[in-house]
Amino acid sequence: MRNCTSLFRLRLDQNQLTGNISEDFGLYPNLNYVDLSHNNLSGELTWKWGSFHNLTSLKLSNNNITGEIPSELGKATGLQLIDLSSNLLKGTIPKELGQLKAFVQPYSS
C-alpha cells in the first residue's frame, strides 16, 4: 500500500485484522477517512495521529486499543468524527480534543 500516495479513504472495518495499530497512515497525505472498527487491532494510539491534518473521520471502535488518548490528537484540526468506543482505553479525555469541531461517538449498548 505504500505506493498508494493518492489514497484518501480507507475502510477495512469488520475484517478480523490483528496486530498493532499503525502510524504509517501519515504516508498518505490525502487520507481523510479511516475506518478500522470491529477488528482485533491492539497497541496504543501515539502522538503521530495528531499530524494527520487532512483526516476528517477516524473510526477505531471495537478493537483492543490500549493506553490513553494522546492529547496530540487535538492537533488533527480537520477531524469531524472520532469513534474510539469499545476499546481498552484508560485515563481521561484530553482537554485538547475540546478544540476540535468533532463529534465524539459515545458508547451505547
N, CA, C and O atoms as a GROMACS GRO file, in nm:
protein
  436
    1MET      N    1   0.080  -0.120   0.000
    1MET     CA    2   0.000   0.000   0.000
    1MET      C    3   0.085   0.126   0.000
    1MET      O    4   0.032   0.235  -0.022
    2ARG      N    5   0.212   0.115   0.024
    2ARG     CA    6   0.297   0.234   0.034
    2ARG      C    7   0.299   0.316  -0.094
    2ARG      O    8   0.328   0.436  -0.089
    3ASN      N    9   0.270   0.256  -0.208
    3ASN     CA   10   0.271   0.328  -0.334
    3ASN      C   11   0.139   0.399  -0.363
    3ASN      O   12   0.127   0.468  -0.465
    4CYS      N   13   0.042   0.384  -0.277
    4CYS     CA   14  -0.090   0.445  -0.298
    4CYS      C   15  -0.094   0.585  -0.236
    4CYS      O   16  -0.176   0.611  -0.148
    5THR      N   17  -0.009   0.674  -0.282
    5THR     CA   18   0.001   0.806  -0.221
    5THR      C   19  -0.123   0.892  -0.245
    5THR      O   20  -0.141   0.993  -0.176
    6SER      N   21  -0.208   0.855  -0.339
    6SER     CA   22  -0.331   0.930  -0.364
    6SER      C   23  -0.448   0.879  -0.282
    6SER      O   24  -0.560   0.930  -0.295
    7LEU      N   25  -0.425   0.780  -0.199
    7LEU     CA   26  -0.530   0.720  -0.118
    7LEU      C   27  -0.593   0.827  -0.028
    7LEU      O   28  -0.523   0.897   0.045
    8PHE      N   29  -0.726   0.839  -0.035
    8PHE     CA   30  -0.793   0.936   0.050
    8PHE      C   31  -0.898   0.873   0.141
    8PHE      O   32  -0.947   0.939   0.233
    9ARG      N   33  -0.932   0.748   0.118
    9ARG     CA   34  -1.033   0.680   0.200
    9ARG      C   35  -0.988   0.537   0.224
    9ARG      O   36  -0.954   0.466   0.129
   10LEU      N   37  -0.989   0.495   0.350
   10LEU     CA   38  -0.950   0.358   0.385
   10LEU      C   39  -1.058   0.299   0.475
   10LEU      O   40  -1.079   0.345   0.587
   11ARG      N   41  -1.124   0.198   0.425
   11ARG     CA   42  -1.229   0.132   0.501
   11ARG      C   43  -1.198  -0.017   0.505
   11ARG      O   44  -1.214  -0.088   0.406
   12LEU      N   45  -1.154  -0.063   0.622
   12LEU     CA   46  -1.122  -0.204   0.643
   12LEU      C   47  -1.192  -0.256   0.768
   12LEU      O   48  -1.139  -0.341   0.839
   13ASP      N   49  -1.310  -0.205   0.795
   13ASP     CA   50  -1.384  -0.247   0.913
   13ASP      C   51  -1.437  -0.389   0.898
   13ASP      O   52  -1.461  -0.436   0.787
   14GLN      N   53  -1.456  -0.456   1.011
   14GLN     CA   54  -1.514  -0.590   1.020
   14GLN      C   55  -1.438  -0.694   0.936
   14GLN      O   56  -1.498  -0.769   0.860
   15ASN      N   57  -1.306  -0.696   0.952
   15ASN     CA   58  -1.223  -0.789   0.876
   15ASN      C   59  -1.136  -0.879   0.962
   15ASN      O   60  -1.053  -0.952   0.908
   16GLN      N   61  -1.151  -0.877   1.092
   16GLN     CA   62  -1.072  -0.959   1.183
   16GLN      C   63  -0.922  -0.932   1.168
   16GLN      O   64  -0.840  -1.023   1.184
   17LEU      N   65  -0.885  -0.807   1.138
   17LEU     CA   66  -0.745  -0.769   1.129
   17LEU      C   67  -0.682  -0.774   1.268
   17LEU      O   68  -0.747  -0.739   1.367
   18THR      N   69  -0.557  -0.818   1.275
   18THR     CA   70  -0.485  -0.824   1.402
   18THR      C   71  -0.356  -0.745   1.391
   18THR      O   72  -0.316  -0.704   1.282
   19GLY      N   73  -0.290  -0.726   1.504
   19GLY     CA   74  -0.163  -0.656   1.506
   19GLY      C   75  -0.178  -0.518   1.566
   19GLY      O   76  -0.286  -0.478   1.610
   20ASN      N   77  -0.066  -0.445   1.568
   20ASN     CA   78  -0.064  -0.310   1.626
   20ASN      C   79  -0.128  -0.210   1.532
   20ASN      O   80  -0.118  -0.220   1.410
   21ILE      N   81  -0.193  -0.113   1.592
   21ILE     CA   82  -0.248  -0.002   1.516
   21ILE      C   83  -0.130   0.075   1.456
   21ILE      O   84  -0.036   0.109   1.527
   22SER      N   85  -0.136   0.101   1.330
   22SER     CA   86  -0.021   0.157   1.258
   22SER      C   87  -0.018   0.309   1.259
   22SER      O   88  -0.122   0.375   1.258
   23GLU      N   89   0.103   0.362   1.260
   23GLU     CA   90   0.123   0.507   1.246
   23GLU      C   91   0.153   0.542   1.101
   23GLU      O   92   0.166   0.659   1.068
   24ASP      N   93   0.163   0.443   1.016
   24ASP     CA   94   0.205   0.465   0.878
   24ASP      C   95   0.102   0.537   0.793
   24ASP      O   96   0.129   0.568   0.676
   25PHE      N   97  -0.014   0.565   0.847
   25PHE     CA   98  -0.114   0.636   0.768
   25PHE      C   99  -0.067   0.776   0.732
   25PHE      O  100  -0.121   0.838   0.640
   26GLY      N  101   0.032   0.827   0.802
   26GLY     CA  102   0.090   0.957   0.770
   26GLY      C  103   0.161   0.958   0.636
   26GLY      O  104   0.193   1.065   0.583
   27LEU      N  105   0.185   0.840   0.580
   27LEU     CA  106   0.247   0.830   0.448
   27LEU      C  107   0.150   0.870   0.337
   27LEU      O  108   0.191   0.887   0.222
   28TYR      N  109   0.025   0.884   0.371
   28TYR     CA  110  -0.079   0.913   0.272
   28TYR      C  111  -0.133   1.054   0.300
   28TYR      O  112  -0.229   1.069   0.376
   29PRO      N  113  -0.075   1.156   0.239
   29PRO     CA  114  -0.110   1.294   0.273
   29PRO      C  115  -0.254   1.331   0.241
   29PRO      O  116  -0.306   1.428   0.297
   30ASN      N  117  -0.320   1.258   0.152
   30ASN     CA  118  -0.458   1.289   0.115
   30ASN      C  119  -0.561   1.211   0.195
   30ASN      O  120  -0.681   1.230   0.176
   31LEU      N  121  -0.516   1.125   0.284
   31LEU     CA  122  -0.607   1.039   0.360
   31LEU      C  123  -0.696   1.124   0.450
   31LEU      O  124  -0.647   1.201   0.532
   32ASN      N  125  -0.828   1.109   0.432
   32ASN     CA  126  -0.920   1.187   0.515
   32ASN      C  127  -1.023   1.101   0.587
   32ASN      O  128  -1.100   1.153   0.669
   33TYR      N  129  -1.026   0.972   0.560
   33TYR     CA  130  -1.126   0.884   0.622
   33TYR      C  131  -1.058   0.751   0.655
   33TYR      O  132  -1.004   0.685   0.567
   34VAL      N  133  -1.063   0.712   0.782
   34VAL     CA  134  -1.007   0.584   0.826
   34VAL      C  135  -1.113   0.512   0.908
   34VAL      O  136  -1.161   0.565   1.009
   35ASP      N  137  -1.150   0.392   0.864
   35ASP     CA  138  -1.242   0.308   0.941
   35ASP      C  139  -1.179   0.171   0.957
   35ASP      O  140  -1.178   0.090   0.865
   36LEU      N  141  -1.126   0.147   1.077
   36LEU     CA  142  -1.066   0.018   1.111
   36LEU      C  143  -1.144  -0.046   1.227
   36LEU      O  144  -1.090  -0.126   1.302
   37SER      N  145  -1.269  -0.010   1.240
   37SER     CA  146  -1.351  -0.058   1.350
   37SER      C  147  -1.386  -0.205   1.336
   37SER      O  148  -1.379  -0.262   1.227
   38HIS      N  149  -1.422  -0.265   1.448
   38HIS     CA  150  -1.466  -0.405   1.453
   38HIS      C  151  -1.358  -0.500   1.399
   38HIS      O  152  -1.386  -0.584   1.313
   39ASN      N  153  -1.237  -0.485   1.449
   39ASN     CA  154  -1.127  -0.575   1.418
   39ASN      C  155  -1.065  -0.620   1.549
   39ASN      O  156  -1.129  -0.608   1.654
   40ASN      N  157  -0.945  -0.671   1.546
   40ASN     CA  158  -0.874  -0.712   1.666
   40ASN      C  159  -0.740  -0.640   1.676
   40ASN      O  160  -0.639  -0.699   1.714
   41LEU      N  161  -0.739  -0.513   1.640
   41LEU     CA  162  -0.617  -0.434   1.644
   41LEU      C  163  -0.583  -0.399   1.789
   41LEU      O  164  -0.672  -0.379   1.872
   42SER      N  165  -0.454  -0.392   1.818
   42SER     CA  166  -0.409  -0.366   1.954
   42SER      C  167  -0.302  -0.257   1.952
   42SER      O  168  -0.274  -0.198   1.848
   43GLY      N  169  -0.244  -0.232   2.067
   43GLY     CA  170  -0.142  -0.130   2.079
   43GLY      C  171  -0.202   0.002   2.123
   43GLY      O  172  -0.321   0.012   2.154
   44GLU      N  173  -0.117   0.104   2.125
   44GLU     CA  174  -0.158   0.236   2.171
   44GLU      C  175  -0.164   0.335   2.057
   44GLU      O  176  -0.088   0.325   1.961
   45LEU      N  177  -0.253   0.430   2.068
   45LEU     CA  178  -0.254   0.544   1.975
   45LEU      C  179  -0.138   0.633   2.016
   45LEU      O  180  -0.123   0.665   2.134
   46THR      N  181  -0.056   0.675   1.922
   46THR     CA  182   0.057   0.760   1.956
   46THR      C  183   0.031   0.904   1.912
   46THR      O  184  -0.068   0.933   1.846
   47TRP      N  185   0.120   0.991   1.949
   47TRP     CA  186   0.111   1.133   1.916
   47TRP      C  187   0.107   1.156   1.766
   47TRP      O  188   0.057   1.259   1.721
   48LYS      N  189   0.159   1.062   1.687
   48LYS     CA  190   0.166   1.082   1.542
   48LYS      C  191   0.028   1.095   1.477
   48LYS      O  192   0.016   1.156   1.371
   49TRP      N  193  -0.075   1.040   1.539
   49TRP     CA  194  -0.210   1.054   1.483
   49TRP      C  195  -0.252   1.200   1.478
   49TRP      O  196  -0.340   1.236   1.399
   50GLY      N  197  -0.193   1.284   1.559
   50GLY     CA  198  -0.225   1.426   1.558
   50GLY      C  199  -0.168   1.501   1.438
   50GLY      O  200  -0.206   1.616   1.413
   51SER      N  201  -0.079   1.437   1.364
   51SER     CA  202  -0.017   1.504   1.249
   51SER      C  203  -0.092   1.477   1.118
   51SER      O  204  -0.049   1.522   1.012
   52PHE      N  205  -0.202   1.406   1.124
   52PHE     CA  206  -0.280   1.376   1.004
   52PHE      C  207  -0.384   1.486   0.984
   52PHE      O  208  -0.501   1.470   1.017
   53HIS      N  209  -0.339   1.597   0.928
   53HIS     CA  210  -0.422   1.718   0.922
   53HIS      C  211  -0.540   1.709   0.826
   53HIS      O  212  -0.636   1.784   0.839
   54ASN      N  213  -0.535   1.619   0.729
   54ASN     CA  214  -0.647   1.604   0.635
   54ASN      C  215  -0.753   1.507   0.685
   54ASN      O  216  -0.859   1.494   0.624
   55LEU      N  217  -0.725   1.440   0.794
   55LEU     CA  218  -0.816   1.339   0.846
   55LEU      C  219  -0.943   1.405   0.900
   55LEU      O  220  -0.936   1.491   0.987
   56THR      N  221  -1.059   1.363   0.846
   56THR     CA  222  -1.187   1.416   0.893
   56THR      C  223  -1.266   1.314   0.973
   56THR      O  224  -1.351   1.351   1.055
   57SER      N  225  -1.239   1.185   0.951
   57SER     CA  226  -1.315   1.081   1.020
   57SER      C  227  -1.220   0.970   1.063
   57SER      O  228  -1.146   0.915   0.982
   58LEU      N  229  -1.224   0.937   1.192
   58LEU     CA  230  -1.140   0.833   1.249
   58LEU      C  231  -1.227   0.738   1.328
   58LEU      O  232  -1.278   0.773   1.435
   59LYS      N  233  -1.245   0.618   1.277
   59LYS     CA  234  -1.330   0.518   1.341
   59LYS      C  235  -1.244   0.398   1.378
   59LYS      O  236  -1.199   0.322   1.292
   60LEU      N  237  -1.221   0.381   1.509
   60LEU     CA  238  -1.138   0.272   1.560
   60LEU      C  239  -1.211   0.193   1.667
   60LEU      O  240  -1.147   0.128   1.750
   61SER      N  241  -1.342   0.196   1.668
   61SER     CA  242  -1.419   0.130   1.773
   61SER      C  243  -1.409  -0.021   1.764
   61SER      O  244  -1.375  -0.078   1.660
   62ASN      N  245  -1.439  -0.085   1.876
   62ASN     CA  246  -1.446  -0.232   1.884
   62ASN      C  247  -1.316  -0.299   1.840
   62ASN      O  248  -1.316  -0.385   1.752
   63ASN      N  249  -1.208  -0.257   1.903
   63ASN     CA  250  -1.077  -0.319   1.886
   63ASN      C  251  -1.021  -0.347   2.025
   63ASN      O  252  -1.097  -0.353   2.122
   64ASN      N  253  -0.892  -0.364   2.035
   64ASN     CA  254  -0.825  -0.386   2.163
   64ASN      C  255  -0.717  -0.280   2.185
   64ASN      O  256  -0.609  -0.310   2.236
   65ILE      N  257  -0.748  -0.157   2.148
   65ILE     CA  258  -0.653  -0.048   2.161
   65ILE      C  259  -0.642  -0.010   2.308
   65ILE      O  260  -0.743   0.005   2.377
   66THR      N  261  -0.518   0.006   2.356
   66THR     CA  262  -0.492   0.030   2.498
   66THR      C  263  -0.430   0.168   2.519
   66THR      O  264  -0.405   0.242   2.423
   67GLY      N  265  -0.405   0.200   2.643
   67GLY     CA  266  -0.337   0.324   2.678
   67GLY      C  267  -0.434   0.439   2.688
   67GLY      O  268  -0.555   0.422   2.703
   68GLU      N  269  -0.377   0.559   2.679
   68GLU     CA  270  -0.456   0.680   2.690
   68GLU      C  271  -0.474   0.744   2.553
   68GLU      O  272  -0.395   0.719   2.461
   69ILE      N  273  -0.576   0.825   2.540
   69ILE     CA  274  -0.596   0.902   2.416
   69ILE      C  275  -0.490   1.012   2.416
   69ILE      O  276  -0.485   1.092   2.509
   70PRO      N  277  -0.406   1.017   2.313
   70PRO     CA  278  -0.300   1.118   2.313
   70PRO      C  279  -0.356   1.260   2.295
   70PRO      O  280  -0.444   1.282   2.212
   71SER      N  281  -0.304   1.353   2.373
   71SER     CA  282  -0.351   1.491   2.363
   71SER      C  283  -0.321   1.550   2.225
   71SER      O  284  -0.391   1.640   2.179
   72GLU      N  285  -0.217   1.499   2.160
   72GLU     CA  286  -0.180   1.549   2.027
   72GLU      C  287  -0.288   1.525   1.922
   72GLU      O  288  -0.287   1.589   1.817
   73LEU      N  289  -0.380   1.435   1.950
   73LEU     CA  290  -0.490   1.411   1.857
   73LEU      C  291  -0.569   1.540   1.835
   73LEU      O  292  -0.635   1.556   1.732
   74GLY      N  293  -0.563   1.630   1.930
   74GLY     CA  294  -0.629   1.759   1.917
   74GLY      C  295  -0.568   1.848   1.810
   74GLY      O  296  -0.627   1.949   1.772
   75LYS      N  297  -0.449   1.812   1.762
   75LYS     CA  298  -0.384   1.889   1.655
   75LYS      C  299  -0.435   1.850   1.516
   75LYS      O  300  -0.406   1.918   1.418
   76ALA      N  301  -0.509   1.741   1.508
   76ALA     CA  302  -0.568   1.698   1.380
   76ALA      C  303  -0.694   1.781   1.360
   76ALA      O  304  -0.806   1.732   1.376
   77THR      N  305  -0.675   1.906   1.324
   77THR     CA  306  -0.782   2.005   1.326
   77THR      C  307  -0.896   1.978   1.228
   77THR      O  308  -1.003   2.038   1.240
   78GLY      N  309  -0.875   1.891   1.132
   78GLY     CA  310  -0.981   1.859   1.037
   78GLY      C  311  -1.079   1.755   1.086
   78GLY      O  312  -1.182   1.732   1.023
   79LEU      N  313  -1.049   1.690   1.199
   79LEU     CA  314  -1.135   1.583   1.249
   79LEU      C  315  -1.276   1.632   1.278
   79LEU      O  316  -1.295   1.731   1.348
   80GLN      N  317  -1.373   1.561   1.223
   80GLN     CA  318  -1.513   1.592   1.246
   80GLN      C  319  -1.583   1.478   1.319
   80GLN      O  320  -1.686   1.500   1.383
   81LEU      N  321  -1.527   1.357   1.311
   81LEU     CA  322  -1.586   1.243   1.380
   81LEU      C  323  -1.474   1.155   1.434
   81LEU      O  324  -1.382   1.117   1.361
   82ILE      N  325  -1.483   1.123   1.562
   82ILE     CA  326  -1.389   1.032   1.627
   82ILE      C  327  -1.473   0.927   1.698
   82ILE      O  328  -1.560   0.961   1.778
   83ASP      N  329  -1.446   0.800   1.671
   83ASP     CA  330  -1.514   0.692   1.743
   83ASP      C  331  -1.409   0.596   1.794
   83ASP      O  332  -1.351   0.520   1.718
   84LEU      N  333  -1.385   0.601   1.925
   84LEU     CA  334  -1.288   0.514   1.991
   84LEU      C  335  -1.358   0.422   2.090
   84LEU      O  336  -1.293   0.365   2.178
   85SER      N  337  -1.487   0.406   2.078
   85SER     CA  338  -1.564   0.329   2.175
   85SER      C  339  -1.529   0.181   2.171
   85SER      O  340  -1.478   0.130   2.071
   86SER      N  341  -1.557   0.114   2.281
   86SER     CA  342  -1.538  -0.031   2.295
   86SER      C  343  -1.394  -0.073   2.268
   86SER      O  344  -1.369  -0.164   2.189
   87ASN      N  345  -1.302  -0.006   2.334
   87ASN     CA  346  -1.161  -0.042   2.335
   87ASN      C  347  -1.118  -0.058   2.480
   87ASN      O  348  -1.203  -0.064   2.569
   88LEU      N  349  -0.991  -0.065   2.505
   88LEU     CA  350  -0.938  -0.082   2.640
   88LEU      C  351  -0.864   0.044   2.684
   88LEU      O  352  -0.762   0.036   2.752
   89LEU      N  353  -0.916   0.158   2.646
   89LEU     CA  354  -0.852   0.285   2.678
   89LEU      C  355  -0.871   0.319   2.825
   89LEU      O  356  -0.968   0.277   2.888
   90LYS      N  357  -0.776   0.395   2.879
   90LYS     CA  358  -0.784   0.437   3.019
   90LYS      C  359  -0.756   0.586   3.027
   90LYS      O  360  -0.716   0.648   2.928
   91GLY      N  361  -0.777   0.642   3.143
   91GLY     CA  362  -0.749   0.783   3.162
   91GLY      C  363  -0.867   0.870   3.126
   91GLY      O  364  -0.981   0.823   3.114
   92THR      N  365  -0.838   0.998   3.108
   92THR     CA  366  -0.943   1.095   3.078
   92THR      C  367  -0.935   1.138   2.933
   92THR      O  368  -0.837   1.112   2.863
   93ILE      N  369  -1.039   1.205   2.889
   93ILE     CA  370  -1.039   1.261   2.754
   93ILE      C  371  -0.956   1.389   2.759
   93ILE      O  372  -0.986   1.478   2.838
   94PRO      N  373  -0.852   1.399   2.678
   94PRO     CA  374  -0.766   1.517   2.682
   94PRO      C  375  -0.842   1.646   2.650
   94PRO      O  376  -0.929   1.648   2.562
   95LYS      N  377  -0.810   1.752   2.722
   95LYS     CA  378  -0.878   1.881   2.700
   95LYS      C  379  -0.854   1.933   2.559
   95LYS      O  380  -0.936   2.009   2.507
   96GLU      N  381  -0.743   1.894   2.496
   96GLU     CA  382  -0.712   1.938   2.361
   96GLU      C  383  -0.816   1.893   2.260
   96GLU      O  384  -0.834   1.958   2.156
   97LEU      N  385  -0.885   1.784   2.288
   97LEU     CA  386  -0.991   1.738   2.197
   97LEU      C  387  -1.109   1.834   2.198
   97LEU      O  388  -1.188   1.836   2.103
   98GLY      N  389  -1.121   1.913   2.302
   98GLY     CA  390  -1.228   2.011   2.309
   98GLY      C  391  -1.212   2.124   2.208
   98GLY      O  392  -1.306   2.198   2.182
   99GLN      N  393  -1.093   2.136   2.151
   99GLN     CA  394  -1.068   2.239   2.050
   99GLN      C  395  -1.114   2.195   1.912
   99GLN      O  396  -1.126   2.277   1.821
  100LEU      N  397  -1.138   2.066   1.896
  100LEU     CA  398  -1.182   2.014   1.766
  100LEU      C  399  -1.330   2.041   1.746
  100LEU      O  400  -1.406   2.053   1.841
  101LYS      N  401  -1.367   2.050   1.621
  101LYS     CA  402  -1.509   2.060   1.587
  101LYS      C  403  -1.556   1.921   1.550
  101LYS      O  404  -1.614   1.899   1.444
  102ALA      N  405  -1.532   1.828   1.641
  102ALA     CA  406  -1.558   1.686   1.613
  102ALA      C  407  -1.677   1.638   1.693
  102ALA      O  408  -1.712   1.692   1.798
  103PHE      N  409  -1.737   1.534   1.641
  103PHE     CA  410  -1.840   1.462   1.713
  103PHE      C  411  -1.776   1.336   1.765
  103PHE      O  412  -1.732   1.251   1.688
  104VAL      N  413  -1.770   1.322   1.896
  104VAL     CA  414  -1.714   1.203   1.957
  104VAL      C  415  -1.829   1.107   1.981
  104VAL      O  416  -1.920   1.136   2.058
  105GLN      N  417  -1.824   0.993   1.914
  105GLN     CA  418  -1.932   0.895   1.923
  105GLN      C  419  -1.934   0.835   2.063
  105GLN      O  420  -1.836   0.772   2.104
  106PRO      N  421  -2.041   0.853   2.136
  106PRO     CA  422  -2.048   0.795   2.270
  106PRO      C  423  -2.070   0.645   2.261
  106PRO      O  424  -2.116   0.592   2.160
  107TYR      N  425  -2.038   0.578   2.370
  107TYR     CA  426  -2.062   0.434   2.376
  107TYR      C  427  -2.208   0.412   2.408
  107TYR      O  428  -2.265   0.477   2.496
  108SER      N  429  -2.268   0.321   2.336
  108SER     CA  430  -2.406   0.282   2.369
  108SER      C  431  -2.417   0.132   2.350
  108SER      O  432  -2.362   0.076   2.255
  109SER      N  433  -2.489   0.069   2.438
  109SER     CA  434  -2.503  -0.077   2.428
  109SER      C  435  -2.637  -0.116   2.371
  109SER      O  436  -2.665  -0.235   2.356
   0.00000   0.00000   0.00000
